[in-house]
Amino acid sequence: MAKKNEINEKHIYRLISSNIKRLRSLQNISQLGLALSTGLTHNFINDIENCKKGVSAKTLAKLSVALSCEPHQFFLPEGTANNEVMVYVKDFNDSLQKVVGELTRQYTTK
C-alpha cells in the first residue's frame, strides 16, 4: 500500500513540476525571477521543478499569482491531446495579452 501512495505522490510532483516549468517558460520568467515574485528562494523553486520538494496550498497560491494562472493548471496531465492544446492556446493568449498590455502602458505613459 505504501508503494501505491509513493507512486501517486511522485506522479503529482511530476505534474506540478512540468506545469510550473511550462508556465514559467511561456512567460519567459527565470527561476530566480519566479523566486523573487513569490518570496520563495531560488533553491526551493529549483527543488520543486526537479521533484525534490512538494508544495503547500499556500505555495501553489503564490505560484499561481506570479504565473498569472489558475491553480488547477499545475495539475493538468501531460499528453491529453485536446486539453493540452487548449491549455497552450490559453497560455499563449494570456502571455500575448500581458505583453501587449505592458507595451501599451509603457508607450502611452511617456
C-alpha beads as a LAMMPS data file, in Angstrom:
LAMMPS data file: protein, C-alpha beads

110 atoms
109 bonds

1 atom types
1 bond types

-500.0 500.0 xlo xhi
-500.0 500.0 ylo yhi
-500.0 500.0 zlo zhi

Masses

1 110.0

Atoms # bond

1 1 1 0.000 0.000 0.000
2 1 1 2.826 2.430 0.770
3 1 1 4.235 1.861 -2.715
4 1 1 0.986 2.948 -4.340
5 1 1 0.927 6.186 -2.297
6 1 1 4.544 6.893 -3.209
7 1 1 3.777 6.441 -6.891
8 1 1 0.832 8.814 -6.645
9 1 1 2.908 11.437 -4.840
10 1 1 5.690 11.171 -7.421
11 1 1 3.158 11.494 -10.214
12 1 1 1.721 14.633 -8.637
13 1 1 5.197 16.094 -8.106
14 1 1 5.967 15.462 -11.799
15 1 1 2.717 17.118 -12.909
16 1 1 3.324 20.175 -10.775
17 1 1 6.967 20.347 -11.825
18 1 1 6.330 20.106 -15.567
19 1 1 3.453 22.576 -15.450
20 1 1 5.424 25.156 -13.462
21 1 1 8.289 24.858 -15.951
22 1 1 5.863 25.159 -18.876
23 1 1 4.061 28.195 -17.488
24 1 1 7.311 29.874 -16.457
25 1 1 8.840 29.244 -19.870
26 1 1 5.799 30.601 -21.720
27 1 1 6.145 33.853 -19.821
28 1 1 9.927 33.945 -20.186
29 1 1 10.427 34.012 -16.405
30 1 1 13.606 32.568 -14.909
31 1 1 13.632 30.511 -11.756
32 1 1 15.204 33.484 -9.994
33 1 1 12.513 35.815 -11.326
34 1 1 9.819 33.445 -10.121
35 1 1 11.501 33.197 -6.736
36 1 1 11.632 36.983 -6.403
37 1 1 7.985 37.436 -7.384
38 1 1 6.760 34.752 -4.966
39 1 1 9.020 35.434 -1.998
40 1 1 10.369 31.887 -2.241
41 1 1 14.034 31.019 -2.622
42 1 1 15.631 30.152 -5.926
43 1 1 16.745 26.813 -4.444
44 1 1 13.177 25.986 -3.431
45 1 1 11.860 26.752 -6.945
46 1 1 14.639 24.560 -8.366
47 1 1 13.773 21.742 -5.948
48 1 1 10.086 21.933 -6.900
49 1 1 10.905 21.814 -10.608
50 1 1 13.217 18.841 -10.044
51 1 1 10.599 16.955 -7.993
52 1 1 12.707 17.121 -4.856
53 1 1 10.169 19.083 -2.812
54 1 1 6.413 19.195 -2.619
55 1 1 4.344 22.345 -2.318
56 1 1 1.653 23.511 0.059
57 1 1 -1.597 25.165 -0.949
58 1 1 -0.102 28.486 0.173
59 1 1 2.893 27.993 -2.134
60 1 1 0.631 26.985 -5.032
61 1 1 -1.353 30.176 -4.465
62 1 1 1.837 32.268 -4.621
63 1 1 2.963 30.492 -7.790
64 1 1 -0.481 30.889 -9.334
65 1 1 -0.432 34.652 -8.777
66 1 1 3.160 35.019 -10.012
67 1 1 2.464 32.958 -13.142
68 1 1 -0.958 34.544 -13.784
69 1 1 -2.699 31.187 -13.941
70 1 1 -5.402 29.221 -12.198
71 1 1 -4.181 26.732 -9.567
72 1 1 -5.726 23.781 -11.412
73 1 1 -3.272 24.371 -14.275
74 1 1 -0.499 22.892 -12.102
75 1 1 -2.301 19.531 -12.151
76 1 1 -3.081 19.185 -15.861
77 1 1 -1.939 15.843 -17.222
78 1 1 0.656 15.616 -19.912
79 1 1 -0.381 14.162 -23.249
80 1 1 -4.086 14.955 -23.128
81 1 1 -4.383 15.982 -26.772
82 1 1 -7.357 18.375 -26.909
83 1 1 -6.993 19.580 -23.350
84 1 1 -3.264 20.130 -23.781
85 1 1 -3.657 22.122 -26.971
86 1 1 -6.324 24.320 -25.402
87 1 1 -4.102 24.956 -22.382
88 1 1 -1.265 26.054 -24.657
89 1 1 -3.610 28.277 -26.663
90 1 1 -4.924 29.869 -23.474
91 1 1 -1.382 30.260 -22.105
92 1 1 -0.262 31.870 -25.366
93 1 1 -3.243 34.226 -25.407
94 1 1 -2.694 35.177 -21.767
95 1 1 1.010 35.804 -22.373
96 1 1 0.317 37.806 -25.519
97 1 1 -2.286 39.953 -23.760
98 1 1 0.163 40.567 -20.917
99 1 1 2.922 41.690 -23.312
100 1 1 0.547 43.915 -25.279
101 1 1 -0.726 45.455 -22.033
102 1 1 2.811 46.130 -20.792
103 1 1 3.852 47.675 -24.114
104 1 1 0.697 49.787 -24.228
105 1 1 1.341 51.108 -20.710
106 1 1 4.991 51.691 -21.489
107 1 1 4.376 53.742 -24.620
108 1 1 1.210 55.560 -23.589
109 1 1 2.618 56.914 -20.313
110 1 1 5.586 58.685 -21.932

Bonds

1 1 1 2
2 1 2 3
3 1 3 4
4 1 4 5
5 1 5 6
6 1 6 7
7 1 7 8
8 1 8 9
9 1 9 10
10 1 10 11
11 1 11 12
12 1 12 13
13 1 13 14
14 1 14 15
15 1 15 16
16 1 16 17
17 1 17 18
18 1 18 19
19 1 19 20
20 1 20 21
21 1 21 22
22 1 22 23
23 1 23 24
24 1 24 25
25 1 25 26
26 1 26 27
27 1 27 28
28 1 28 29
29 1 29 30
30 1 30 31
31 1 31 32
32 1 32 33
33 1 33 34
34 1 34 35
35 1 35 36
36 1 36 37
37 1 37 38
38 1 38 39
39 1 39 40
40 1 40 41
41 1 41 42
42 1 42 43
43 1 43 44
44 1 44 45
45 1 45 46
46 1 46 47
47 1 47 48
48 1 48 49
49 1 49 50
50 1 50 51
51 1 51 52
52 1 52 53
53 1 53 54
54 1 54 55
55 1 55 56
56 1 56 57
57 1 57 58
58 1 58 59
59 1 59 60
60 1 60 61
61 1 61 62
62 1 62 63
63 1 63 64
64 1 64 65
65 1 65 66
66 1 66 67
67 1 67 68
68 1 68 69
69 1 69 70
70 1 70 71
71 1 71 72
72 1 72 73
73 1 73 74
74 1 74 75
75 1 75 76
76 1 76 77
77 1 77 78
78 1 78 79
79 1 79 80
80 1 80 81
81 1 81 82
82 1 82 83
83 1 83 84
84 1 84 85
85 1 85 86
86 1 86 87
87 1 87 88
88 1 88 89
89 1 89 90
90 1 90 91
91 1 91 92
92 1 92 93
93 1 93 94
94 1 94 95
95 1 95 96
96 1 96 97
97 1 97 98
98 1 98 99
99 1 99 100
100 1 100 101
101 1 101 102
102 1 102 103
103 1 103 104
104 1 104 105
105 1 105 106
106 1 106 107
107 1 107 108
108 1 108 109
109 1 109 110
